[in-house]
């Protein structure tokens, strides 16, 4: 049987790995994609830059 400290440490490591390996890349891709999409939609109505 493991101690509560070991269980807590294991949960913290799992949470850290989940955040760094999965969540951070997904959020960054979503933000960059959302910005690009919003610029694309804006240019559909306002025209390309310099026009």
C-alpha distance matrix in Angstrom:
0.0 3.8 6.7 9.6 11.8 10.1 10.1 13.7 14.8 13.8 15.8 18.6 19.0 19.2 21.7 23.7 24.0 25.0 27.6 29.1 29.1 30.1 31.2 33.4 35.5 36.0 37.1 39.4 41.0 41.5 43.2 45.5 46.3 47.1 49.4 51.2 51.6 53.0 55.4 56.5 57.2 59.1 61.2 62.1 63.9 65.0 65.9 64.8 65.0 68.6 70.3
3.8 0.0 3.8 6.6 8.2 6.3 6.9 10.3 11.1 10.6 12.7 15.2 15.7 16.3 18.7 20.5 21.1 22.4 24.7 26.0 26.4 27.5 28.5 30.5 32.7 33.4 34.4 36.6 38.3 39.0 40.4 42.7 43.7 44.5 46.6 48.5 49.1 50.4 52.7 54.0 54.7 56.4 58.6 59.7 61.4 62.4 63.3 62.1 62.1 65.6 67.5
6.7 3.8 0.0 3.8 5.4 5.3 6.5 8.8 10.0 10.8 12.6 14.4 15.7 16.8 18.6 20.2 21.5 22.8 24.6 26.1 27.0 28.2 28.7 30.4 33.0 33.8 34.4 36.5 38.6 39.1 40.2 42.6 43.9 44.5 46.4 48.5 49.2 50.2 52.6 54.0 54.7 56.2 58.5 59.7 61.3 62.1 63.2 62.1 61.9 65.4 67.3
9.6 6.6 3.8 0.0 3.8 5.4 5.1 6.1 8.5 9.8 10.5 12.2 14.3 15.3 16.4 18.3 20.0 21.0 22.4 24.3 25.5 26.4 26.5 28.2 31.1 31.6 31.9 34.2 36.4 36.7 37.7 40.3 41.6 41.9 43.8 46.1 46.7 47.5 49.9 51.5 52.1 53.5 55.9 57.1 58.5 59.3 60.6 59.6 59.4 62.9 64.7
11.8 8.2 5.4 3.8 0.0 3.8 5.5 5.1 6.1 8.6 9.9 10.5 12.3 14.3 15.3 16.4 18.4 19.9 21.0 22.5 24.0 25.3 25.4 26.7 29.6 30.6 30.8 32.7 35.1 35.7 36.4 38.8 40.4 40.9 42.5 44.8 45.7 46.5 48.7 50.4 51.2 52.4 54.7 56.2 57.6 58.2 59.4 58.2 57.8 61.2 63.2
10.1 6.3 5.3 5.4 3.8 0.0 3.8 5.4 5.1 6.1 8.6 9.8 10.6 12.3 14.2 15.3 16.5 18.3 20.0 21.1 22.1 23.6 24.3 25.7 28.2 29.3 29.9 31.8 33.9 34.7 35.8 38.0 39.4 40.1 41.9 44.0 44.9 46.0 48.1 49.6 50.5 52.0 54.1 55.5 57.1 57.8 58.7 57.5 57.2 60.6 62.6
10.1 6.9 6.5 5.1 5.5 3.8 0.0 3.8 5.5 5.1 6.2 8.6 10.0 10.6 12.2 14.2 15.4 16.4 18.3 20.0 20.9 21.8 22.3 24.2 26.7 27.3 28.0 30.2 32.2 32.7 33.9 36.3 37.5 38.1 40.1 42.2 42.8 43.9 46.2 47.6 48.3 49.9 52.2 53.3 54.9 55.8 56.8 55.8 55.7 59.2 61.0
13.7 10.3 8.8 6.1 5.1 5.4 3.8 0.0 3.8 5.4 5.1 6.2 8.7 9.9 10.5 12.2 14.3 15.3 16.4 18.3 19.8 20.7 20.6 22.2 25.1 25.8 26.0 28.2 30.5 30.8 31.7 34.3 35.7 36.0 37.8 40.1 40.9 41.7 44.0 45.7 46.3 47.7 50.0 51.3 52.8 53.5 54.7 53.6 53.4 56.8 58.7
14.8 11.1 10.0 8.5 6.1 5.1 5.5 3.8 0.0 3.8 5.5 5.1 6.3 8.7 9.9 10.5 12.4 14.2 15.4 16.5 18.0 19.5 19.9 21.0 23.7 24.9 25.3 27.1 29.4 30.2 31.0 33.2 34.9 35.5 37.1 39.3 40.3 41.3 43.3 45.0 46.0 47.3 49.4 50.9 52.5 53.0 54.0 52.7 52.3 55.7 57.8
13.8 10.6 10.8 9.8 8.6 6.1 5.1 5.4 3.8 0.0 3.8 5.4 5.2 6.2 8.6 9.9 10.7 12.3 14.3 15.5 16.2 17.6 18.4 20.1 22.4 23.4 24.3 26.2 28.1 28.9 30.2 32.3 33.6 34.5 36.4 38.2 39.1 40.4 42.5 43.9 44.9 46.5 48.5 49.8 51.5 52.3 53.1 51.8 51.7 55.2 57.1
15.8 12.7 12.6 10.5 9.9 8.6 6.2 5.1 5.5 3.8 0.0 3.8 5.5 5.1 6.1 8.5 9.9 10.5 12.2 14.2 15.2 15.9 16.1 18.1 20.7 21.2 21.8 24.1 26.1 26.5 27.8 30.2 31.4 31.9 33.9 36.0 36.6 37.8 40.1 41.5 42.2 43.8 46.0 47.2 48.8 49.7 50.7 49.6 49.6 53.1 54.9
18.6 15.2 14.4 12.2 10.5 9.8 8.6 6.2 5.1 5.4 3.8 0.0 3.8 5.4 5.1 6.1 8.6 9.8 10.5 12.2 14.0 15.1 15.0 16.2 19.1 20.1 20.3 22.2 24.6 25.2 26.1 28.4 30.0 30.5 32.2 34.4 35.3 36.3 38.4 40.0 40.9 42.2 44.4 45.8 47.4 48.0 49.0 47.8 47.5 50.9 52.9
19.0 15.7 15.7 14.3 12.3 10.6 10.0 8.7 6.3 5.2 5.5 3.8 0.0 3.8 5.5 5.1 6.1 8.5 9.9 10.6 11.8 13.6 14.4 15.4 17.8 19.2 20.0 21.5 23.6 24.7 25.8 27.7 29.2 30.3 31.9 33.7 34.9 36.1 38.0 39.5 40.7 42.1 44.0 45.5 47.3 47.9 48.6 47.2 46.9 50.3 52.4
19.2 16.3 16.8 15.3 14.3 12.3 10.6 9.9 8.7 6.2 5.1 5.4 3.8 0.0 3.8 5.4 5.2 6.1 8.6 10.0 10.4 11.4 12.4 14.3 16.4 17.2 18.3 20.3 22.0 22.9 24.4 26.4 27.5 28.5 30.5 32.3 33.1 34.5 36.6 37.8 38.9 40.6 42.5 43.7 45.6 46.5 47.2 45.9 45.9 49.4 51.3
21.7 18.7 18.6 16.4 15.3 14.2 12.2 10.5 9.9 8.6 6.1 5.1 5.5 3.8 0.0 3.8 5.5 5.1 6.1 8.6 10.0 10.3 10.2 12.0 14.7 15.3 15.8 18.0 20.1 20.6 21.8 24.1 25.3 26.0 27.9 29.9 30.7 31.8 34.1 35.5 36.4 37.9 40.0 41.3 43.0 43.8 44.7 43.5 43.5 47.0 48.8
23.7 20.5 20.2 18.3 16.4 15.3 14.2 12.2 10.5 9.9 8.5 6.1 5.1 5.4 3.8 0.0 3.8 5.4 5.2 6.1 8.4 9.9 9.9 10.5 13.3 14.8 15.1 16.6 18.9 20.0 20.8 22.8 24.5 25.4 26.9 28.8 30.1 31.2 33.1 34.7 35.9 37.2 39.1 40.7 42.4 42.9 43.7 42.2 41.9 45.4 47.4
24.0 21.1 21.5 20.0 18.4 16.5 15.4 14.3 12.4 10.7 9.9 8.6 6.1 5.2 5.5 3.8 0.0 3.8 5.4 5.2 5.7 7.8 9.2 10.2 11.9 13.6 14.8 16.1 17.9 19.3 20.7 22.2 23.6 25.0 26.7 28.2 29.4 31.0 32.7 34.0 35.4 37.0 38.6 40.1 42.1 42.7 43.2 41.7 41.6 45.0 47.0
25.0 22.4 22.8 21.0 19.9 18.3 16.4 15.3 14.2 12.3 10.5 9.8 8.5 6.1 5.1 5.4 3.8 0.0 3.8 5.6 5.4 5.4 6.5 8.7 10.5 11.1 12.5 14.5 16.0 16.9 18.6 20.5 21.5 22.6 24.7 26.2 27.0 28.6 30.7 31.8 32.9 34.7 36.5 37.7 39.7 40.5 41.2 39.9 40.0 43.6 45.3
27.6 24.7 24.6 22.4 21.0 20.0 18.3 16.4 15.4 14.3 12.2 10.5 9.9 8.6 6.1 5.2 5.4 3.8 0.0 3.8 5.8 5.7 4.7 5.9 8.8 9.7 10.1 11.9 14.1 14.9 16.0 18.1 19.5 20.4 22.1 24.0 25.0 26.3 28.3 29.7 30.8 32.3 34.2 35.7 37.5 38.1 38.8 37.6 37.5 41.0 42.8
29.1 26.0 26.1 24.3 22.5 21.1 20.0 18.3 16.5 15.5 14.2 12.2 10.6 10.0 8.6 6.1 5.2 5.6 3.8 0.0 3.8 5.9 6.3 5.5 7.5 9.9 10.6 11.3 13.4 15.2 16.0 17.4 19.2 20.6 21.9 23.5 25.0 26.5 28.0 29.4 31.0 32.4 34.0 35.6 37.6 38.0 38.4 36.8 36.5 40.0 42.0
29.1 26.4 27.0 25.5 24.0 22.1 20.9 19.8 18.0 16.2 15.2 14.0 11.8 10.4 10.0 8.4 5.7 5.4 5.8 3.8 0.0 3.8 6.4 6.8 7.0 9.0 11.1 11.8 12.9 14.9 16.6 17.6 18.7 20.6 22.3 23.4 24.7 26.6 28.1 29.1 30.8 32.5 33.9 35.3 37.6 38.2 38.4 36.7 36.8 40.3 42.1
30.1 27.5 28.2 26.4 25.3 23.6 21.8 20.7 19.5 17.6 15.9 15.1 13.6 11.4 10.3 9.9 7.8 5.4 5.7 5.9 3.8 0.0 3.8 5.9 5.9 6.3 8.8 10.5 11.1 12.4 14.6 16.0 16.6 18.2 20.4 21.5 22.3 24.3 26.2 27.0 28.3 30.3 31.9 32.9 35.2 36.1 36.5 35.1 35.4 39.1 40.7
31.2 28.5 28.7 26.5 25.4 24.3 22.3 20.6 19.9 18.4 16.1 15.0 14.4 12.4 10.2 9.9 9.2 6.5 4.7 6.3 6.4 3.8 0.0 3.8 5.7 5.2 6.1 8.6 10.0 10.5 12.2 14.3 15.2 16.2 18.3 20.0 20.7 22.2 24.3 25.5 26.5 28.2 30.1 31.3 33.3 34.1 34.8 33.6 33.9 37.5 39.1
33.4 30.5 30.4 28.2 26.7 25.7 24.2 22.2 21.0 20.1 18.1 16.2 15.4 14.3 12.0 10.5 10.2 8.7 5.9 5.5 6.8 5.9 3.8 0.0 3.8 5.5 5.2 6.1 8.6 9.9 10.6 12.3 14.0 15.2 16.6 18.4 19.7 21.0 22.7 24.2 25.6 27.0 28.7 30.3 32.2 32.6 33.2 31.8 31.7 35.2 37.1
35.5 32.7 33.0 31.1 29.6 28.2 26.7 25.1 23.7 22.4 20.7 19.1 17.8 16.4 14.7 13.3 11.9 10.5 8.8 7.5 7.0 5.9 5.7 3.8 0.0 3.8 5.5 5.1 6.1 8.5 9.9 10.6 11.9 13.9 15.4 16.4 17.9 19.8 21.2 22.2 24.0 25.6 27.0 28.4 30.7 31.2 31.4 29.8 29.9 33.5 35.3
36.0 33.4 33.8 31.6 30.6 29.3 27.3 25.8 24.9 23.4 21.2 20.1 19.2 17.2 15.3 14.8 13.6 11.1 9.7 9.9 9.0 6.3 5.2 5.5 3.8 0.0 3.8 5.5 5.3 6.1 8.7 10.1 10.4 12.0 14.2 15.4 16.0 18.0 20.0 20.8 22.0 24.0 25.6 26.7 28.9 29.8 30.2 29.0 29.5 33.2 34.6
37.1 34.4 34.4 31.9 30.8 29.9 28.0 26.0 25.3 24.3 21.8 20.3 20.0 18.3 15.8 15.1 14.8 12.5 10.1 10.6 11.1 8.8 6.1 5.2 5.5 3.8 0.0 3.8 5.5 5.0 6.1 8.7 9.8 10.3 12.2 14.2 15.0 16.2 18.3 19.7 20.8 22.3 24.2 25.6 27.4 28.1 28.9 27.8 28.0 31.7 33.2
39.4 36.6 36.5 34.2 32.7 31.8 30.2 28.2 27.1 26.2 24.1 22.2 21.5 20.3 18.0 16.6 16.1 14.5 11.9 11.3 11.8 10.5 8.6 6.1 5.1 5.5 3.8 0.0 3.8 5.4 5.1 6.2 8.4 9.7 10.7 12.3 14.0 15.3 16.7 18.3 19.9 21.1 22.7 24.4 26.4 26.7 27.2 25.7 25.6 29.1 31.0
41.0 38.3 38.6 36.4 35.1 33.9 32.2 30.5 29.4 28.1 26.1 24.6 23.6 22.0 20.1 18.9 17.9 16.0 14.1 13.4 12.9 11.1 10.0 8.6 6.1 5.3 5.5 3.8 0.0 3.8 5.5 5.3 5.9 8.3 9.9 10.5 11.9 14.0 15.4 16.2 18.0 19.8 21.0 22.4 24.8 25.4 25.5 24.0 24.4 28.1 29.6
41.5 39.0 39.1 36.7 35.7 34.7 32.7 30.8 30.2 28.9 26.5 25.2 24.7 22.9 20.6 20.0 19.3 16.9 14.9 15.2 14.9 12.4 10.5 9.9 8.5 6.1 5.0 5.4 3.8 0.0 3.8 5.6 5.1 5.8 8.5 9.8 10.2 11.9 14.1 15.0 16.1 17.9 19.7 20.8 22.9 23.8 24.4 23.5 24.1 27.8 29.0
43.2 40.4 40.2 37.7 36.4 35.8 33.9 31.7 31.0 30.2 27.8 26.1 25.8 24.4 21.8 20.8 20.7 18.6 16.0 16.0 16.6 14.6 12.2 10.6 9.9 8.7 6.1 5.1 5.5 3.8 0.0 3.8 5.4 5.1 6.2 8.6 9.8 10.5 12.3 14.1 15.3 16.4 18.3 20.0 21.7 22.1 23.0 21.9 22.0 25.7 27.2
45.5 42.7 42.6 40.3 38.8 38.0 36.3 34.3 33.2 32.3 30.2 28.4 27.7 26.4 24.1 22.8 22.2 20.5 18.1 17.4 17.6 16.0 14.3 12.3 10.6 10.1 8.7 6.2 5.3 5.6 3.8 0.0 3.8 5.4 5.2 6.2 8.6 9.9 10.7 12.3 14.3 15.4 16.6 18.5 20.6 20.8 21.0 19.5 19.6 23.2 24.9
46.3 43.7 43.9 41.6 40.4 39.4 37.5 35.7 34.9 33.6 31.4 30.0 29.2 27.5 25.3 24.5 23.6 21.5 19.5 19.2 18.7 16.6 15.2 14.0 11.9 10.4 9.8 8.4 5.9 5.1 5.4 3.8 0.0 3.8 5.4 5.1 6.0 8.5 9.9 10.4 12.2 14.1 15.3 16.5 18.9 19.7 19.9 18.7 19.5 23.2 24.4
47.1 44.5 44.5 41.9 40.9 40.1 38.1 36.0 35.5 34.5 31.9 30.5 30.3 28.5 26.0 25.4 25.0 22.6 20.4 20.6 20.6 18.2 16.2 15.2 13.9 12.0 10.3 9.7 8.3 5.8 5.1 5.4 3.8 0.0 3.8 5.5 5.0 6.1 8.6 9.7 10.5 12.1 14.2 15.3 17.1 18.0 18.9 18.3 19.1 22.9 23.8
49.4 46.6 46.4 43.8 42.5 41.9 40.1 37.8 37.1 36.4 33.9 32.2 31.9 30.5 27.9 26.9 26.7 24.7 22.1 21.9 22.3 20.4 18.3 16.6 15.4 14.2 12.2 10.7 9.9 8.5 6.2 5.2 5.4 3.8 0.0 3.8 5.4 5.1 6.2 8.6 9.9 10.5 12.3 14.3 15.9 16.1 16.9 15.9 16.1 19.8 21.1
51.2 48.5 48.5 46.1 44.8 44.0 42.2 40.1 39.3 38.2 36.0 34.4 33.7 32.3 29.9 28.8 28.2 26.2 24.0 23.5 23.4 21.5 20.0 18.4 16.4 15.4 14.2 12.3 10.5 9.8 8.6 6.2 5.1 5.5 3.8 0.0 3.8 5.5 5.2 6.1 8.7 9.9 10.6 12.4 14.8 15.0 15.0 13.7 14.4 18.1 19.3
51.6 49.1 49.2 46.7 45.7 44.9 42.8 40.9 40.3 39.1 36.6 35.3 34.9 33.1 30.7 30.1 29.4 27.0 25.0 25.0 24.7 22.3 20.7 19.7 17.9 16.0 15.0 14.0 11.9 10.2 9.8 8.6 6.0 5.0 5.4 3.8 0.0 3.8 5.5 5.0 6.2 8.5 9.9 10.7 13.0 14.2 14.5 14.1 15.6 19.3 19.8
53.0 50.4 50.2 47.5 46.5 46.0 43.9 41.7 41.3 40.4 37.8 36.3 36.1 34.5 31.8 31.2 31.0 28.6 26.3 26.5 26.6 24.3 22.2 21.0 19.8 18.0 16.2 15.3 14.0 11.9 10.5 9.9 8.5 6.1 5.1 5.5 3.8 0.0 3.8 5.4 5.1 6.1 8.6 9.9 11.2 12.1 13.3 13.4 14.4 18.1 18.5
55.4 52.7 52.6 49.9 48.7 48.1 46.2 44.0 43.3 42.5 40.1 38.4 38.0 36.6 34.1 33.1 32.7 30.7 28.3 28.0 28.1 26.2 24.3 22.7 21.2 20.0 18.3 16.7 15.4 14.1 12.3 10.7 9.9 8.6 6.2 5.2 5.5 3.8 0.0 3.8 5.5 5.0 6.1 8.7 10.2 10.1 10.7 10.0 10.8 14.5 15.3
56.5 54.0 54.0 51.5 50.4 49.6 47.6 45.7 45.0 43.9 41.5 40.0 39.5 37.8 35.5 34.7 34.0 31.8 29.7 29.4 29.1 27.0 25.5 24.2 22.2 20.8 19.7 18.3 16.2 15.0 14.1 12.3 10.4 9.7 8.6 6.1 5.0 5.4 3.8 0.0 3.8 5.4 5.2 6.4 9.1 9.9 9.7 9.2 11.2 14.9 14.9
57.2 54.7 54.7 52.1 51.2 50.5 48.3 46.3 46.0 44.9 42.2 40.9 40.7 38.9 36.4 35.9 35.4 32.9 30.8 31.0 30.8 28.3 26.5 25.6 24.0 22.0 20.8 19.9 18.0 16.1 15.3 14.3 12.2 10.5 9.9 8.7 6.2 5.1 5.5 3.8 0.0 3.8 5.4 5.1 6.9 8.9 9.8 10.8 13.0 16.4 15.8
59.1 56.4 56.2 53.5 52.4 52.0 49.9 47.7 47.3 46.5 43.8 42.2 42.1 40.6 37.9 37.2 37.0 34.7 32.3 32.4 32.5 30.3 28.2 27.0 25.6 24.0 22.3 21.1 19.8 17.9 16.4 15.4 14.1 12.1 10.5 9.9 8.5 6.1 5.0 5.4 3.8 0.0 3.8 5.4 5.5 6.0 7.8 9.1 10.6 13.8 13.5
61.2 58.6 58.5 55.9 54.7 54.1 52.2 50.0 49.4 48.5 46.0 44.4 44.0 42.5 40.0 39.1 38.6 36.5 34.2 34.0 33.9 31.9 30.1 28.7 27.0 25.6 24.2 22.7 21.0 19.7 18.3 16.6 15.3 14.2 12.3 10.6 9.9 8.6 6.1 5.2 5.4 3.8 0.0 3.8 5.3 4.9 4.7 5.5 7.8 11.0 10.4
62.1 59.7 59.7 57.1 56.2 55.5 53.3 51.3 50.9 49.8 47.2 45.8 45.5 43.7 41.3 40.7 40.1 37.7 35.7 35.6 35.3 32.9 31.3 30.3 28.4 26.7 25.6 24.4 22.4 20.8 20.0 18.5 16.5 15.3 14.3 12.4 10.7 9.9 8.7 6.4 5.1 5.4 3.8 0.0 3.8 6.0 5.8 7.8 10.9 13.7 12.1
63.9 61.4 61.3 58.5 57.6 57.1 54.9 52.8 52.5 51.5 48.8 47.4 47.3 45.6 43.0 42.4 42.1 39.7 37.5 37.6 37.6 35.2 33.3 32.2 30.7 28.9 27.4 26.4 24.8 22.9 21.7 20.6 18.9 17.1 15.9 14.8 13.0 11.2 10.2 9.1 6.9 5.5 5.3 3.8 0.0 3.8 5.8 9.0 11.5 13.7 11.9
65.0 62.4 62.1 59.3 58.2 57.8 55.8 53.5 53.0 52.3 49.7 48.0 47.9 46.5 43.8 42.9 42.7 40.5 38.1 38.0 38.2 36.1 34.1 32.6 31.2 29.8 28.1 26.7 25.4 23.8 22.1 20.8 19.7 18.0 16.1 15.0 14.2 12.1 10.1 9.9 8.9 6.0 4.9 6.0 3.8 0.0 3.8 6.8 8.5 10.3 8.8
65.9 63.3 63.2 60.6 59.4 58.7 56.8 54.7 54.0 53.1 50.7 49.0 48.6 47.2 44.7 43.7 43.2 41.2 38.8 38.4 38.4 36.5 34.8 33.2 31.4 30.2 28.9 27.2 25.5 24.4 23.0 21.0 19.9 18.9 16.9 15.0 14.5 13.3 10.7 9.7 9.8 7.8 4.7 5.8 5.8 3.8 0.0 3.8 6.6 8.4 6.4
64.8 62.1 62.1 59.6 58.2 57.5 55.8 53.6 52.7 51.8 49.6 47.8 47.2 45.9 43.5 42.2 41.7 39.9 37.6 36.8 36.7 35.1 33.6 31.8 29.8 29.0 27.8 25.7 24.0 23.5 21.9 19.5 18.7 18.3 15.9 13.7 14.1 13.4 10.0 9.2 10.8 9.1 5.5 7.8 9.0 6.8 3.8 0.0 3.8 6.3 5.9
65.0 62.1 61.9 59.4 57.8 57.2 55.7 53.4 52.3 51.7 49.6 47.5 46.9 45.9 43.5 41.9 41.6 40.0 37.5 36.5 36.8 35.4 33.9 31.7 29.9 29.5 28.0 25.6 24.4 24.1 22.0 19.6 19.5 19.1 16.1 14.4 15.6 14.4 10.8 11.2 13.0 10.6 7.8 10.9 11.5 8.5 6.6 3.8 0.0 3.8 5.7
68.6 65.6 65.4 62.9 61.2 60.6 59.2 56.8 55.7 55.2 53.1 50.9 50.3 49.4 47.0 45.4 45.0 43.6 41.0 40.0 40.3 39.1 37.5 35.2 33.5 33.2 31.7 29.1 28.1 27.8 25.7 23.2 23.2 22.9 19.8 18.1 19.3 18.1 14.5 14.9 16.4 13.8 11.0 13.7 13.7 10.3 8.4 6.3 3.8 0.0 3.8
70.3 67.5 67.3 64.7 63.2 62.6 61.0 58.7 57.8 57.1 54.9 52.9 52.4 51.3 48.8 47.4 47.0 45.3 42.8 42.0 42.1 40.7 39.1 37.1 35.3 34.6 33.2 31.0 29.6 29.0 27.2 24.9 24.4 23.8 21.1 19.3 19.8 18.5 15.3 14.9 15.8 13.5 10.4 12.1 11.9 8.8 6.4 5.9 5.7 3.8 0.0
